[in-house]
Amino acid sequence: MAARPRPAPKLLKISELGRLSGVPAATVKHYVREGLIVPAHSGRNIAYFDHAAADRIRRIKTLQQNGFLPLKVIKRLLDGETPGLADTIETIRGALSADNPSTPRSRSELIMAGVGARELGWMEKLGVISAVPVGDEDGFAGDDLELLRTLGAARKAGITPEMLPLSIIGEYLEAIQRLVTVELSLFREGVVPRAGDDLARVTEAATHLSEKLVLLVRRRLIVPTLRAMALAPGRPAPAKAPRKATKKLVRRGLTPSRASRK
């Protein structure tokens, strides 16, 4: 006797898809509007989805939470328009988080340990740190927690807010954002096209190397910059030398081309 064909899986309503994938129905509707989820069948007032949509939603949430990616970029990743980028992001994230504090701390624990509530709120508003659920309240983990611990250690060492105001973090953020953009542009244009099947290993090595290079170059520049500032008190150190160096790198093809910056 011939085996009976298995019945086709039942299509899911939006509410059912939300429960299966672990997100509210409103989130599913938002993904549909953004084109990330496509109904398998649409009626006059209702849409139905196959079970594969639940896996896709879980991948979307993972990329949002771990990769901090906008939905437009996530859609391109899932549709295969940027092959290998999702894996590359995960590799970089894993390499960066390897030395992170593994145990999160709640907001109240940090405040009891000496981190100012006002400072926490200011840094959150600036986007330097982002809260995560910790028990019944929110808190901080990973690099965010390490940043707060570093600030706390500075305060305990006697570096007061007058000596090191929090506003300096905003300036750090702007300067380092430019550095990171150059770094990732070089990585995208230099490493990704040439790494082939070895991309994951090369990505992890490049991530650690980049952090070390930035630290060493910064240390190398501190004394010469301080000397230049001493020669012109009250004025910032001249920026001509870095600009000239950048122009030389551009001529040698070691920085992103003008076309890639547009």
N, C-alpha and C positions, 0 to 999 in steps of 0.2 A: 504494500500500500504506500502510495506516495505521501511524503510528509506534507502536512498542511503548511501553507505559507504563514509566516508570522504576521500578525496584524501590524499595520503601520503605527508608530508611536503617536499617541494622542497629542494634538496641538495644544498649546498653552495660551490661556488668556494673560493679559498684562499682570494681573494680581498674582496668578499662579507662577508666572515667570519670575516676578519679584521675590516671592517666597523661596523658590528653588535656588535663585542666585544670591539671596541674602541682601537684597537692596529694596528700598521702598518702591511702590508702583510709580510714584512721581519721578523717581530716578530713571526707571525704564522708559517712561514717556519722554523724558528729556533726551535720553540717548537716541530714541526714535526720531525726535525732531532734529537732532544733530547729524542724523544719518549713520550713526554707529551700529544701530540695530535695525534690521529690515524684517518686517513681518513676512511670514510664510504665506499668509492668506489674510486679506482684508475684506470685511463686510461693509455694510453701510455705516454702522456706528461702532464697530468692534474690530480689533486686530488679533490675529492668532500667530503664535511663534513656535518654531520647533525647539527641541531640547538643546540643540547646539548653541542657541542664543544664550543660555545660562552660562556656559563655559566662556563665551565671548564677554559677557558682562563681568565675570570674575577676573578675566584678564585686564579689562578696562580699569577696574578698581585697583588692581595691583599696580598697573602702570601709573595711575594717578597718585597712589599713596607712596610708592617706592621711588618712582622716577620723577615725580613732580612735573608731569607733562600735561600740556593743555589738550583738550579733546581733539582739536584739529590734527595735532601731531599723532595722537594715539590712533586716530582713524587711518592715517597714512601708514602707520606701522602695521596695524592689523590687516590692512588691505594689500600689504606686500609692496608698497611703493618705496619703502626705505629698508631693504633687506638687511638683516643683521643688526640693525640699530637697537632693537629691543634687547637682544642678548648683550650687546656692547654696554648699554646702560646698566644692565644688571651686573655685569662684570665690574664696571667702575664702582658701582654702589657697594658691591661686596668687598672690593679692595679697600675702599675708604672706611667701611664700617668694621673692618677686622679688629682694629685696636680701640673701638668705641667702648665706653662703659656699658656693660651688659644689663645692669639693673637700673630701671628708670626710677626717678624720684618724683614724688608728688609736689605740687606747688606749696602746700603747707609745710612739708619737710624742708624744702629749700629756704622758705622764709624763716623758719625756725633756726636754720643753719647760718643765717645772716645775710641772705640775698634779699635786697629790698623789693617790696611788692611794687613800688613805683618803677624801679629799674626793670623788673620783669615785664610789666605792662608796656613800657616804652620800647623794649627790645622786640616784643611780640608785634607791636604796631608797625615797627620798622621792617618786620619780616625777617629779622636775623634768627629768631627761634620760633618754633611752632609747637604748641601743646599737643600731647597725645593722652589717651585715656590711661589713668593709673588707678586701679581700684574704682572707688566711687567718685573720684574727682579727676581733674586733669593734672598733668605733670610734664616732665621733659626727659628725653633719653638721647643716647648717641652723642653726636657732635654738639647738639644743643646743650646737653647736660655738661659736657666737658667745657664748653664756653662759659657757662654759668659758674662752674667750679673755678675756672681760671680767674674770672672776675672777682669771685669771693676770696680767692687766695691773694689777689692784689690788694684788696681792701684790708685783709688781715695783716698784710705786710706793711701797712701804713700808707699805701698809695690812696689818698683820699679822692673823693669826686672832684675836688678843686684841681688836684694834680692830673687826674685822668678822667675827664668828664665823659659821660656816655655818648655825647654827641660825636666823639671821635670815631665811634663805631660806624656811624653813617658815612664818614669820610673814608674809612677803611673799606666799607662795602662798595663804594663807587670805584675806588682805585683797583680793588681786587677783582671786581666784575670785569673791568677792561682786561686785566691780566688773564682771567679765566677764558674770556672770549678768544684772545689770541691763542692760548693753549689749545683749546678745543678745535679751533680752526686749523691749526697745524696738525693736530691729531687726525682730523677728518681728511685732510688733503694729503698728509704724508704717510700715516700708518694704515688707515683702513683700506686704501686701494692696493697696498702692497703686502699685507699680512697674510692674505689667503686663508687657508684652513687653520692657521696658527693665530687667528685674531684674538681669541680669548686669552691665551697666555701672554701675547704681546701687549694687549690692553692692560692687563693687570700689572705687568712690569713697567709699562709707560706711566701708569698712574702713580706708582710709588716713586719712580725716577723723577717725575715732574714735581712732586712735593719736595723731594730732597733738593732738587736744583733751585727751586724758588727760595728755600731756606738759605742755601749757601750763597746765592747771588745777593739776597737781602743783606746777609752778614758782610759780604764783600763791599757793599755800597755804603754801609753805615758810617765808617770812619771818613772816607773821602767826602761824603755829603756833609757830615758834621764840620769838616775842615772848611768846605766851601761856604757853609752858613756862617762860620766864625769870621770869614773874610768879608762878609757882607751882612753885618748884624741887622736884625729887624726885617730882613728880606728872605723869602724862600730861596732854597738852593736852585741854581739855574737848571733848566730842563733841556738845554741845547745838546749836551752830550748824548743823552738817551735818544733824542730825535735823530741825531746824525747816525748813531749806531743802528737805529731802526731802518733808516734809508739804505744803509749798506746791506742790511739783511734782505730788504726788498729786492735790491739789485741782484743779490745772489740767489733769489728765489726761495728764501728760508722763512718768509712770512706770507700770510694770505695775500693773494693778488687783489688788485682793486676790484676786479669783476666779482670776486667771491664776497666782498664786503657790501656789495650793493644789495 
